[in-house]
Amino acid sequence: MQPLLRAPAQRIAGVAVFGVMSGVGFLPLFGGPGYEQSLASGLVLPTAAAITVAVELSRLESPPAPLTAVGRGVATGLWLGAVSFATALLQGARVGICDLWGGLVGFVLTALVGAVLGGVWGAVLAEAVRRVSRRRLRIVCAVLGGLALPLASALVSVWRFYSSPMVFAFDPFAGYFSGVLYDTVIDAGSQLFTYRLGSAASLVCVALVASLLTRDPDRGRLTLSPRRTVPAFFTRVVLALLALVSSVVITWNGPALGHWETSASITEELGGQLSGARCDVVFPASLLPHESLLLMKDCDEQLLAVEAALGAHGPERIVAFFFRDAGDKKRLMGAADTLIAKPWRHEIYVQLASYPHPVLGHELAHVVAGTFGRGPFRVAGGLGGLLPDPGLIEGVAVAASPEDDELSNAEWAHAMLDLGLLPPLRDVFSLDFLGASASKSYTIAGAFVRHVLDQYGGAVVRRWYGGESIETLTGKTWADLDREFRAAISAMSLLPEAASFARARFDRPAMFGRTCPHTVDALRRKADSCRDAHEVTRAVAAYRSVLAHDAHDWGARYGLGVVNVRFGDVPYGETLLRALEGEEQAPRPYRDRAADALADLALLRGDDARARTEYERLAAHTLDEDFARTLDVKALTSTDPESRAAVVALLLGGAQRPADAVLAAEREGEWEARTGSPLASYLLGRSLVGRAWYVEAAGHLDRALDAQDIGSVRVAREVVRQRAIAACALGDREAVSRMRARVMVEDGPFHAAAGRRQSTLRLLDRCSVNRPR
C-alpha cells in the first residue's frame, strides 16, 4: 500500500476537498475558520474520507492488516481535515480571521473528528464489500456505502428535529448544528466535549477490535490473531468492551448530557405543568401558583385572539413550553434568543416574561397557521412546504399578533418607503427574506399580510398560505399588489421623526453581511454582562475587543462610555460619549442615548437645569416611546426637590453606585404620602405590576388616573396601559371597560400613538374577565 500522500485516491480526494471548500469559502460567513466553515466541512469531509478509503482498500489485491486499514482511515480523515482547514486559513487571509483559536478548536471537535470517523467507516466498509467479485460493482458499493452512513446519521438528526422540541443536532460526522439562523452567538458548550468522548470511545473500540484480528493468508478472510500472549489478548478484549460500553452509556444518557432531548425529558427538567381551556403549559417548577395560573390564562387568551385575527380555528390542544431564560432554552432545545414554534407538533418554545407575554401570540400564530399550512411541517412554501416561504410564514404571525410598538407595521413600512428602503414585495416573499435584517423583513411581511387581510379577507390569506398563488386569489399581479400596497401606506400620516428612527432600525445588514457576527456578539454579550455585574475592568476589555473587530459597533462604543462614566474613568467615558453624540454616521438612537447618559452625569453632578434642558430636548424628537417616557419622568423630577431623590434612586443610583429598586420604592412611597403626586403613584404602580402585585398596583394607578394632569402625555398613556394589564390579570370587568373608554377618547393621550393604541386595545379585547383561580 502506497504512502498516504502518494496514493492516487488520497491526492484526488485532497484536490476535490480543496476545490469544494475553497468555493464554499466565498459564501458570506463561510470564509475563514468558524462555525459555518466547520459545519460545511462536517458535511463534506466524512463522506469524502469514507469513499476514498473504501475505494482504495477494496481495490487492493493484497489488502492490509485490519489495524493498518483502520490507521489508513484515520490518516485519510486527518489529511482531508488539514486540506479543509488550510482553505479556511487562505480565505481568512482574504476576509479576515475572527477567532483563530476558537475556530480551530471548533473545527477539531466537529469536522476533523467527523472526517476521522468517516475514514474509519471507509476501512470497515472496504472489508464488507471485498467479497463482491466484480470490481466495478465493488467500487459502486464502496461509493454508495460511503454515502449511506453519514446520510443515515443526518436523517436521524432530521427525525429528532421533527419528532421532538430539538432544533440543534450533535452528529458523529457533521459535528454540531445549532439549528437557528438568528442566534448569532453559537456555543455548543460542554455538551460537545462529552459527545466527542463518545466518539473517541467508539474509535478506540474499533482500533482495539482491529488489533485482535488478522488476515488468513490463504483465503484473505479475517480471523482472531494467534493467541501467543494470552494476557495481552484478553487485556485488549477487556479494553475494547470498556470502550464499547462507554460509547453506549454516553449515547444512552444523551438527555442527561444535553446531546438530545424529547418532550418528556424537557417536561421532566422544567418540572411544572398546567392545563387550561386549550393550552397545556410546561414551566419551571419554581413558579408560584398565581404565576403559573396567569401563564396558562395568557396562553388561552392569546390563542383566541390569534384565531380571531386569522379567521381560523387552531388545534384543540397546544403545548407551550416556557423556559427560565435564554440559556435554559438553549440548553434544552437549542434556540437561545430565537423563539420557536413547531406547527406540526402543536408546540411553542419561549422564555418566561411578564404578563401579557410580548411574543407568545406570535408563536401561537405559527401553530394556528399550521392548520392551513402544507406538507409535513405545516408551513407555507413550495414543494408541499419543503421549500419554506419565510416571508409568508413570518408575515402571517406578525399580522396576527403585532408587537407593542411605537408605530404600526404599516407606518414603519411607510417610513421605509420614504427612505427608499422598501424592497419589491415579491422579494420579501421568497428566500431573499433572509438577505435583510430580521426586523426589516418581519415588519414588511407583517404589514403586507395585514393589508391582504384587510382588503381581501382571511380566506385569501389562508389559501395563499396553503399553496395557492396570491396573484390568482386576488386577480392581480405582484406588480399591481406592490403598487396598491405602496399607495395604501403612503396615504397614512407619519410623524416627522419616523424617518431617522426607521433608518437606524432597518437600514442595517443582515447577519450574513456583518463582520464576524458570532465573535462580536459573543464579546458584546460578555461585556454587557460584566457591565451589569459592575466588573468594570472585564467589561472595558471586552468592549475594546468588540471594537477591535468592528470599529463601528455603536453598542460597544456606547457601553464603553457608560461603564466608564458610571464606574470607571469618568473623563474618558465622558469623552467617548461626547464623540458618539456628535458622530454623524452613528444611528440616531445611539446618539440620543449617549446624550442621555451625559445628561444623567450632569444631574448627578448637581447641574439640574442643564440636565432638564437636555432631557426635554431629547424627548421632543425621539420616537422610542419607552425611552421618551423615561426622559419625561427625569425632566419632570430633575429640578423638583420632592421627587428628585426618588427618581435618581430608581433610574440612576449614585456616584459609583447602581440604581436600587428597594431604595427607590421607599423614597417613592414617602413622596406619594407627602405630596399625593400622581407621578409617584404611577411609578409605584408600574413597579408593582412588574412584580405581579396587581391588586396593590391597581390602587396606585387609579390614584394616578384621577389626576387632572400628570405632566406628560406619554406617562398618561402608560398609566392606562399598566392599569389595563392589572385589570386583565385580575379579571376585573369594570376596570377593563374603564380602560377601554380611556383609550378610545378622541383627544386623549392615545390619539397620536397608533401603535400603542392598537396594542392596548388588543390586550383589552383578548383578556379574560374571570378572576384566575
N, C-alpha and C positions, 0 to 999 in steps of 0.2 A: 504494500500500500504506500502510495507516494506521500511525502511530507505535505502538510496541510496547504501551504501557500503555493505548492507546485501542482496540486491536483486540479484538473480542469474544472470539475464540478464546483469547487470552492471559489476558483477565480471567477467563473461565470456568475455564481451567486453574489460574490462581492461586488462585481460590476453592476449587477441588476439592483442590488440594495442601494448602492451609491447613487444610481440614476434615479430610482424612485424617491428616496429620501431627500435628495437634492431638489427634486421638483416639488415635493411637499413643503420644503423649507421656504418656498416663495409665497406660501399662503400666509395671511396675517396671523400672528401669534405662533406660527409653527417654525419660524426662523430662530435658531439658537436653542440651547438646552432649556428645557422647561416641561411643564405638564403636557402641553399639546404635542410636542415633538416626541416625548416618551410614549404617549398614547398611540400615536401613529406608528412608531417603531414597534410597539407591542402588537399591533395588528399585522405587521409585515414580517418581522424577523422570525418568530417561531415557526410559521408556515414555511418560510424560505429555508430555515435551517433543517426542518423535518424533511422536506422534499429533497434537499441537497444530499443529506446524509443517507436517506433511504435509497435514492437512486444510485449514489456512488457505491455503497456497500452491497446492494443487491446485484450489481453488475459484475462483481469480482468473482473470478473462477475459484480463487483460494481465499475465502473470507477470513477475516482476522479472528482472534480470540474474542469472546464476549466482552471482557473488560476493556480490551483495546477498542472495540466498536463503540462502547459507551464513552470512552475517552475521546474518540473521534467526534461523537455528537457534542460533547461538552466544548471541545476546541472549536468546532464549527460555529456553535452558538456564540462563543466569545469573539471569534473573528468577525462575524456579521454584526455583532453589537458594537465592536470597535469601529467598523466601517460606518455604521449609522451615526454613532456619536461624533465621528470625525466630520460628517456632513453638517451636524448641528453646530460644531465649532466654526466651520467655514461660513455657514450662514450667519452665525453670531458675529463674526468679524465684519460682515456686511451690514447687519441691522443693529448690532449692539447686544451684548450679553447682560441679561438682567440679574441673574443669580447663578453663577457658575457652579459653586459647590452644592447648593440646593438642587440645581438641575442635574448634577452628576449623581448625587445620592438617589434622587428620584428615578433616574434612568436605570441605575444598577438594580434597584429594588423592584422595578416593573419590567421594562423591556429586556434588559440584559438577562435577568433570571428566566424570563419567559423564553428568550432565544435559546438558552442552555437546555431548558426543558423540551423545547421543540427539537433540538438536536438529538437529545437522548431518545425522544419518541421516534425519531427517524431511525436510530440504531435498532430499536425494538421492532419497528415496522419492517426494516430490511430483513430481519430474521424470519418474520412471518411470511413475507412474500417470496422468500428464496425458493420455496417449494413449487412456485409457478414455473412450469417448464419453458414456456415461450418467453423469450427475452423481452419483446416489445410489450407483451401483456404484463410482464413483471414490472416494467417501468411505469406503465399506466397505473397499476395497482399501487405502486410506491407513491406516485404523484397524488392519486386520489386519497390514499391513506394519510399522506402528509397534510392534506387539506381537511380531512374529516375530523380529527380530534380537536384542533383549535376551533373549528366551526361548531362542533358539538358542545364544546365548553362555552362558547359565546351564546349558543342557543339556551343553555342552562341559565345564563345571566338574563337573557331576554325573558325567559319563563318566570324567573324570580321577579323581574320588574312587573310583569303582567299579573302575577298571582299573589303579590304581597305589596305592602306600602313602599318597599325599597325603590329608590331611583339610582343608587350607587351600585357598583359591582366590583368585587375582587375576583380576578380571573387568573388561573395559573399561567396563562400565556400572555394575555394583554396587560396584566398587572392590576391597575386601578383606574376605574372610570367614575368620575364624580357625579355624572348624571344630570347636572343642571347647567344652564347656559349663563344665567345672570349672577350666580355666586362667583365673584372674581377671586376670592380667597380660597385656593384649593389646597387642602391639607388632609391627607389620608390618616394622619395621626399614628399612634402606636399600633393601630389595627393592622397596618401594612407590614410592620415588623413581625408581629405574631403570625400573620398569614404566611409570610415568607419563611418562617420557621417550619411551617408545614411543608412548604416546597422543598426546603433543604432536607427535611426528613425523608421525603419521597425520593430525592436524588440519591441520598446516602443508601437507602434501601435498594434501589436499582443497582447501584455500584457494587454493593456487597453481594447481592444475588449473582451478578455477573462474575464476580471473583470466585464464586463457588462452582462455576460451570466451566467446562472445557469442550472442545470440539472433537468429535470422533474422527480421526484421520482417514478412516476408510469410507465412512458414509457421510461425513460432513455435518452430522447432527450433534446437538448439544447434549452433554451428559454431565453428571456431577464429576468434579475434579477428583483425582485419586486421593484417597484419604491417608496420605503419608504422615501428616501431622494432625492427629485427631483433635487435640486441644484447640489448635488454630482454626480447624474447620468448624468446630462447634461454637467457638467464640464468634466467628463471622455469622453463623446462623442466628445466634442469640442477638447480636447487634442488628442484624437485618430485621428480625422480628420486633426489636425495640423501636427501630426507625419506622417500621410499618405501623406499629401501634401508635406511635407519636403522631404520625400523619393523620391516622384515622381519628384519634382523640381531638386533635386540633380542628379537623373538619366537622366532626360531630358537635363540638362545642362552639360552632360558628356564632350563634346568637350571643353567648356569654362573652365572646371575644370581639364582637362587633363586626364579624365578617359577613353576616347575612341576618336578616330579621324576617319575622312574619307578623301578621296582625295580632296573633296570640301572644308572641313574645313582647311586642311593644305594649300591648294592653297590660300584661303582667308587670312590665317595668314601670309604667306610669302608675298603675295601681287603683285608679278611680274610674267608676263607670256609673252612668245615669241615663235613663231613657225618658224622653219627653214624648210629645204627641207624635212626632215623626223623626226626631233626631236622637240618635244614640251617641252620647258624648263620652269620650275617654279622656281623662285628665289626670294630672299628678294627684296622688292621694293626699298631699299636703294641703290641698284646697279645703277651706272651711265649707260647711254645708250651704250657707247662704251664697257663697261664691259659685259653687258648682250648680246650684239651682238657677242662678242668674245666667250662667253659661248655657245651660240647657234652654232656658227661656229665650235667650238671644238667638240661638240657632233656629228654634222653631219660628220665631218672628221673622227672621231674615229669609228663611226658606219660603214662607208665604209671600213675602214682598217680591222676591225674585220671580216666583211663579206668576204673580200678577203682572210684573213688568214684561215677561216673555209670553204671557198667554198660554202657558203650558203647565201641565202637572208633572212634577218630578217623581222620582222613585218613592215608594211608600215609606221606606226607611233609608236614612242616610247616616253614616258613621262619621263623626267629626273628631279627629284626634287633636288634642290641644297639648302642646309641649311646653315645658317650663320656660325655655328660652331658645335662641337660635342654636346655641351649642348643643343642647339636648336633642333638638330636632335633627341637627347634622349627624350626631352620633347614631341615632336610632333609625332614621330613614334616608339620610343623605343630603337633604337640602337645608342649608342654614338660613340665609336671608331670602331665598326664593320660596314663596308659598305655593303649595302643590295641591292639585285635585286629580283624582283618577276616576273619571266618569264611569268607566266600565265596572269599577268596583263599588261605586256609590260611596266613595270615601274622600275626605279632605284632610289636609295636614297643615296646621297653622300653630303659631306661638300664642301663648296667653296674652291677652290685652284687656284693658278696662272696658266695661260696658258703655255703649254698644261697640262690639269689636269692629275695628275700622275696615278690615278686609275679609271678614267672614262671608259677607254677601257675595263678593266677587268669586270666591272659590265654590260656594254653593251654586252659583250661576253656571259654572262649568258642568257640574253634576246634572243640573236640570236640563241644560242644553244637550247632554248626552242622551236624553230620551228621544231627541230627533236628530242625533248625530249618526255617523256612518261607521261601519267596519268594526273590528274587534276592540278598538279604543274609543268608539262612540264620539268622534270628533268630526269637524268639517275638514274636507280636503279631497284630493283626487285619489284614484285607485282605491276607492272604498275607504277613505280615511287613512290609508297607509302613507300617503304623502300629505301631511297636515298643511292646512292654511292657517298659519299663526295669526294673521290679521283678523280673520273672521272668528277664530276661536277666542282670542282675547277681546276683540271688539264687542262681541255679544255679552261677555262677562262685564266689561266696563259699562256698557249701555244699561245693563240690568241692575247694576249696583255701583253707581258712580262714587268717586271719592268725595269726602268732605273737603271741598277746595274753595279757594277764593273766587274762582271763575268756573263756569260750566265748561265741559269739554268743547262744546261748540264755540264758546268765547275764546278759549285757548287756540282753537283751530283758526278762528278769525285773526288772532294776533299773529299766528304763524303765516297766514296768507299775506298779511300786510308786510311781513318781513321777508317774504319770498322763500319761506322755509317749508311751505306745504307742497309735498310731492304729488304726482299724479295718483289718484286714488287706486288705480289698478295695481300700482307698485306696492301699495300698502297691503293689499290682499293677495300677496304672493310671498315667496321666500325672501324678497327684498325687505320685508318687515324686519328681519333680523339685522339688516345693514345699518339701521338707525338706532339711536339711543332708545332704551325701553320706554322712557317717559314720553318721548315724541311719538313712537309707533302706537303705543297703547292709547294715547289721547286722541289721535286722528282716527284710529279704527273705531274707538268708542263713540266719537262724535258722529261718524258716518252711519254706523249701525243704528244709533239713536234717531238719526234723520230718516233712515229707511223705516224704522218702527213707526214714527210719527206720520210719515207721508203714505206708506203703503201697507202698514199693518203688520201685526205679529206673525200672521200666516206666511207672508212673503219671507220674513227673516228666517222662520223655521224651515221652510222649504229650501231656501238658499243654503242654510247650514247643512241641510240633509243631502245636498249634492246638486240641486238644480241651479241653472245659470241665473244670475241676478239680471242679466240682460233680457232673458226670456220672461222672467217673472214680472219685470217692470215694463217691458216693451221698449226699453231704452238702452242705447249703447253705453259703454263705460264712459266715453267722452261726454255724452249727454248727462249722465249721472254726475260726473265730475263738475260740469258747468252748473248744474242745478244745485249741488251742494255748496259750491263756492258762492253762488248768488244768495243762498239762504243764510249763510253765516256772515256774508258781507252786510246784510240788512240789519244785523244786530248792532246795538250801540256798544261801545267799548271804552273803558277808562283809558285816559292818555298814558298812564303808567304801564299799561299792559305790555306794550312792545318791548320795553327794556327788560322786563322780567321774563317774557317769553323767550327772548334771545338767550338769556342766561340759563333758562331751564331746558330749552330744546335744541339750541344750536351748539351741540357738543357731540363728539364722536361716540359711536357705539364701542363696546369692549374691543372689537376687532380692529378699531382704528386708534387705539390708545397705545402708549409706550409702556411696556412692562406692567400691564394692569394687575397681574397676580402679585408681583413683588411689591408694587407701590401700594396697593390696597391693604396688603398684609402689614406693611410697615406703618401705614397711617392708622390702621386699627390698633396696632400696638401703641402707637404714640398717643392716640386719644384715650386709650385705656390707662396708660401711665399718667396722662394729664389729669384724668378724673380721680385717680388714686393719689394724686399730688406727688408722684415720683418724678420730680422736675428734671433731674439730670437725664434719666432714661427717656423721658418724653422729648426733651430737646434733641438728644442724639437720634431718636427715631424720626423726628420731623426733618432733621437735616439729611438723614439717609433718603427720605422720600424726595426731597428737593434735589439731591444729587442725581436721582434718576429722572426727575421731571421738574425742572425749574419753574414751570407754570402750574404746579399743583397748588391751586389757590387755597384749598382747605388746609394744606400743610403750612402755607405761609401765614394764614390766619391763626392756626393753632399754635405755631411757634411764637407769634407775637403775644397771644393771650396768656400762654403759660408763663412767659417771662414777665409780663405786666403784673400778673396776679401773684406769682410765687417765686419769681427768679430775678433776673436782671431787668429792673423796671425801665431804665433809659433805653436799653437795647430793644426791649419789647415795644416801647413806645415808638421808636424809630421804625421798626418793622411795620407796625400798624399804620403809621402815617404814610409810609411808602405804598402800602397796599391800598389805602384810601384814595391816593392820588394816581393809582395805576389805571390808565385808560383802557388797557386790554383786559383788565380783571372784570369778571361778571359783576353786575350791579349789586346783587345780594351780598357778595363778599366785601365789596367796598363799603356798603352800608353797615355791615356787622363790624368791620374794623372801626368805622366812625362811632358806632355804638359803644364798643369797648373803650375807646378814648374818652367818650362822654362819661362812662362809668368811672374811669380813672379820675376825671375832673370832679365828679360827685364825691368820691372817697377822699379827695384832697380838700374838700370843703368849698369848691368853686361851684356852688349850687346853681347860680344864674346861668353860667356858661353851659352846664350840663343840661339844664332845662331847655335852653335855646336849641341845643343840638338834638335832643330827643324830639322836640316839636318839628324841627326841620326834617328829620328822617321819617317821622310818622306821616308827614304831609305827602310824601311821594312814594312810599313803599306800598307794594301790592300784597305783601305777605301779611295776611290777616293776624296771625298769631304774633308775629314779630312786631307789627304795628300796635297791637293792643298792649303788649308789654311796654313799648315805648310810651304809649299814652299813660299807663299807670306810673311809670317812672317820672314822666313830665309833671303829672298832677301832684305828685308827692315830694318831688325833689326840693322844693322851696317851702314846704309846709312842715313845721316842727312836729305837729301832732302825728303825722303819718310817715315821715321820712325814715325814722329808725326801723319801723316795721318792714317797709319795702326794701330797705337796704339789707336787712337780715334775710329776707325772703329771696332776693334776686342777686345780691352782690356779695354779702359777707363783709368781712373787714380786711384790714391790711394783713396779708399772709394768712387769711382765714377764709374758708369757703362759705357759701350761703348755708344757713342752718334752718331747716323747716320747723324744728321744735321752738327755737328762739323766736322765729318769725310768728308762729302761731300764738305764742304768749303775748308778743307785742301787738299783734292784730286784735286779739281779744281785749286788751287794755284800751286800744284805740277805739274799737267799736263801743265799748262800755262808756268810755269817757265822752265821746263826741256823737255817737249814733251815726257815724259816717256810712253811707251806703257802699262806698268803695271798700271799706273794711269788711262789711258784711259779705260783699261779693268774693273777696279774696278768701275769707274763711269758708264760705260755702263751696267755692271751687275746690279748695284743698280737701274738704270733706267728701265731695263727690269722687275725687280721685282715689280716695281711700275706702270707697263704698259705704260711707256712713250717710246714707241717703236721707233718712228722717231728720237727722241733725242738720244736714246741709240745706234741706228744704226751708227750715226756719230762717236761716241767714239769708238765703237767696230771695225769699219772699220779702224780707225787710229791704233788700236792695231794690227789688221791683217796685216797692211802694214809693221810692224816692222820685221826686219830680225830675231831677237831673243828676245823673251820676258823673257827668263831666266828660264822657267820651261815648260816641255812638258805637264804637267797636266794643267797648266794655258792656254797653247796654245790650248789644246782640248776644254777647257771651253769657250774660246773666240769664237771658231767656233760654239759651241753648243748654246751659248747665241745669237749669230748673226743669227743662223738658227731659233731660236724662234722668234726673231724680224721680220725676213723675212716672216715667216709663218703668224704671226699675221697681218702683213701689206699686205699680198698677193703680195709680191714683187717677181715676176717670175725670174728676173735676179739674185737677191741675193740668191734665193733658189738654182738655178743652180750653182752659185759660191760656196756655202757652200757644196753642194753635191760633187763637184770636189775636194774640200779640204779634205773632209772626205775620199774620195777614193784614195788619194795619197798613193802610196805603202809604201814609207818610211816616211810618215807624222806622225803627233802626235797620230793618231788613230791606228797605225799598231799593237801596243801591248796592246790594250784595247778593246777586242772584245765586251764586254758588252756595253760600251759607244758608240762604233762604230755602233752596231746594233740598239741601241735605237735612235741615232741621224738620222740614215738613215730611220728608220720607221717614225720619225717625218717629215722628208723632203718628204718622199713618200706620206704621207697621207694629208699634209696640202694643203689647197686651195691656188690657185694663184690669186684669186679675192679679191680685197680690200673690207673689210667689209663696209656695207652701213653706 
